[in-house]
Amino acid sequence: AWARLEPAGADEIATVAIRVGRARSLRRRAEPIDADVPSGYEAFAVSYATAGDIVGELCAHGADVLVLAPPALRSAVIAELTAVAEGGAS
């Protein structure tokens, strides 16, 4: 019974670009990777269980974090940020 209460294990990987010196909490659980990112950013791989688990965290960092992959996660983050910018949460 206790096993069912455990959080889901991370089985998805997001590729993100994090602005140099920013998003320290996200960096602590991310792994640096080699990927093309805009100037002033560094590439990281971040594990997560579901998009719902990470969308809010990524959005909280605003322009300091860019989602590069997977496309569905990138779209979810863009949709959430757009909804906030338009005056409402999705």
N, C-alpha and C positions, 0 to 999 in steps of 0.2 A: 504494500500500500504506500509506503514512503517513497518508493521509486517513482510512482506516478506524480508525486509532488515536486520532484526535481525539475529545474528549468530544462528546456530543450537544449540539447547540445548544439554547438555551432557547427553547421554543415554547409554553409554558404560563405563565399568569399567576395568581398567588395574591393575593387581597386579605386583608391581615392588619391587625390592630390591635396596635400595640406600645406597651407602657407607657412613658410619658414618661421619658426618660433611661436606658432599658434596651435590651438586645439590640443593642449598637452594631455588632457584626459583621454582623448582618442589615440594619440600617439603611444601612450603607455601600453595599450592593448593591441597595437598594430605592429606589423612587420615591415621594415623598409624593403622596397623592391626597386628594380630598375625598370623605369617606364618613362615615356616622353610626357612631360608635364609643362605647363606654362612657367615662364621665368618667375622666380620667387616662391615656387612650390616644390615640394618633395613628394615622391610616390610611396604609397603604403598599401598593404593588403590588410583588410580587416575582416575577421570572422564574425558571422552572425547566424542566428537560427532562422528567423523570418524577417521579411522586410518590415513588418510592423515593429519589430524589436529595434531597428536601427534608424528608420526614417526620421523620427523625432530628434534623435541624437545628432544626426548629420545636419538637419535643418537648424538646430540650435547654434551651430557654428557659422551660419550664414556664408558669406563669400570666402571665409577662411578654409572651407572644405569643398572641393569639387568632386562629384561622383563621376568616375570614368567608366565603370562597369560594375555589375551587369546592366544592360540597357533598361530592364524593367525597374530596377532600383533607382537608376538615374531619373527615369520618368516619374516615379513616385515622389522623389524628393523635389523635383521641379514642380509637380502638381501641388504639393504641400506648400512650398514657398510662394507659388503664384496665388494660392488661396489666401494665405496670410497677407500678401501684399495688396490683395483686392479687398481686404477688410474682414475676412472670415476664415475660420479654420475648416479644413475639409473633414 
